[in-house]
Amino acid sequence: MDELVRNALKQRLGMTEEQLDRMSPGIQKVLSPKLLAYKIVAEVTESVLCPGGFEVGQRLVVGPGTNVNVEETTCPLCIGVLGPMMERVHLIWDRILEGVDPNEGWLRHLVCYDPGLERGGLGTVAFKVYAEKAG
């Protein structure tokens, strides 16, 4: 693991050397500085009867890093989109870590958890998900 990352984990999380040494190879890989070069964006492409107020063109931005970027997010933070968004973020991170284009994946869209009026819910929102270079 990169020494800068080790030091950051010690400072930010208070991790000990023993805890750092016990981290799985998978988690060590995810802590790569490569991920800090990107933001993940979910852009609203369709909104039908959404009680949360999502509108086409709004964006939910994650990163760089693991947090929702509240400065660049233009849509409400609805719990119904966070679960599906997390799945796509992990897929995109995996592509970045494998050194392939994060925007060439086949799962490029998501919908919120509300199934819509026709399927027993109320409204539903669809998003296009992609990576943008940070900074």
Steps between C-alpha positions, in 0.01 A plus 500: 500500500617849413676667797295819459183295531632320809582831666162648407319200653703536817420868527138503383376173651755448776599159361793319652774323306347167606159600362657623177683170459175304551315673215400269217673537163165603350455792739862601452436511126189717546705749702706576192561869424376417146142538623563856613544599137125448433154609601203273433189674368141378486311735270119496498375396154134442589278591796139386521279595799808525724399601854862595572501774237762365258512678165665404171857631484563504876811318622603293799881513528721268705863586560772533442509247779210327668272785605211664320638824359237738636654802328449348154182301566196680359226252586336406829669226704227236491563166671339322204794574272791448739487117494495464120760778472737317734492194274597707196771688688663170596485376140659818370768495771584142403546605136727787604710272719531246218631774272210496251273782389245548781238622251507193277315271744169345403309607814482871423152577632300451820155568636400590852337242727146637444354270231253759371123524504451211256682260733356601839722796580459868426768653282831393359821666390757375247864604493797473265814422703851591390845599624649846456859600558527692827654840524 
